[in-house]
């Protein structure tokens, strides 16, 4: 009887010891973390003139970004970020692991992938041209199909004979751009399978340059152009850019294009088109110049040309359409407050040669904290 009680007691002590050891292991696995909350709030006034019709509006901005980071015992750093916008929705979220001299691995949703580093990178005082355009542009959609459910790698800066280079790569096993969360997988797409992208950034003195390419593999392609929205082949977009700074003045040029791999009937020049659904090829080029008048005041001019090529030489009713936007901007900064604005005029919006010109004027007051 005593031996039995002794065995029971030993089992209890063993369970208590294992529980305490498990608790100790869990507690020791935690790392000290630093948390920060930054944000941007402000007011905007906008006026849009389409042909003879003018619409005015007053808006506001309230973005909040929470970042938590901690350092591991080996010196690596892990970081998590959540960005909320004024519509009370989650704009982006991601988790990164920085491995010292081995670079950074990042997984998340809504952060833009590698393509965000090449999304209209020419010099400007305030916003990108597309902010004042009603059309979703090609230059703003580079790598947009890799915005969710992918893994991204960024190398540390590599110095080669006076040139500093950074390499970025991305891969999505299911390139359907569906947001995923912890422990979830993206459902299989009937149209697209994997996607991959590669980008490089170079800088040498006053010159900076870069190039990016992204490919999304078609799961099931079709030949019938009437099957609108189905892949006709792999989707591909690419760009390269170069900028030069001389004192307070910077000038930049960027060009590229996209084939969305969509099977669709070629659209006439006199009809509106969308990047996601139109067949054919889209090409763009952007030229801009920005100048710092003084430490607080800057101005810029930028012109963006985007051309839709129907890729249908057999039809005389279909021709290329150039959508052109010109934007004049300014920004004045006083500490954490910034007053900025632009006037952007777009010809042939929506790659529609019959569409009336669209002119948008915006004035904004922003406060950063």
Number of C-alpha atoms within 10 A of each C-alpha: 6 7 8 9 10 11 12 12 12 12 12 12 12 12 12 12 12 12 12 12 12 12 12 11 11 10 10 9 9 10 13 8 13 11 12 10 13 12 16 16 17 17 15 17 15 18 15 21 16 15 11 7 8 12 10 12 10 12 10 13 17 17 17 19 17 15 18 15 18 18 16 14 8 8 11 16 17 20 18 18 19 18 20 17 17 13 10 10 9 14 17 19 21 18 17 19 19 20 17 13 11 12 17 19 19 20 20 25 23 19 20 20 29 30 30 16 18 27 19 26 22 22 24 26 23 21 19 22 27 19 17 23 20 14 18 16 22 26 31 18 20 29 31 20 22 32 26 27 26 25 20 22 22 19 19 18 15 14 13 9 7 10 14 16 19 17 19 22 21 23 22 22 16 23 26 23 18 18 17 15 14 6 5 9 13 18 10 13 15 13 19 22 18 18 25 22 23 20 22 20 20 18 17 15 10 11 16 18 19 21 19 24 23 25 24 26 20 23 17 15 18 16 12 13 16 12 14 16 17 23 26 22 21 19 19 21 25 23 24 20 22 19 21 19 17 10 9 12 16 20 21 22 22 24 20 21 22 25 21 25 25 27 23 20 17 20 22 19 21 17 12 17 20 13 21 14 16 23 28 22 20 25 20 21 21 23 19 22 21 24 21 17 12 9 10 12 17 21 21 23 22 24 19 24 19 24 18 26 21 21 14 16 10 7 11 8 12 17 18 20 21 22 22 20 24 20 25 22 24 22 22 20 16 11 9 10 16 17 19 22 22 26 20 25 23 26 21 21 26 25 28 21 19 14 16 15 18 21 22 22 19 20 18 20 19 18 18 14 10
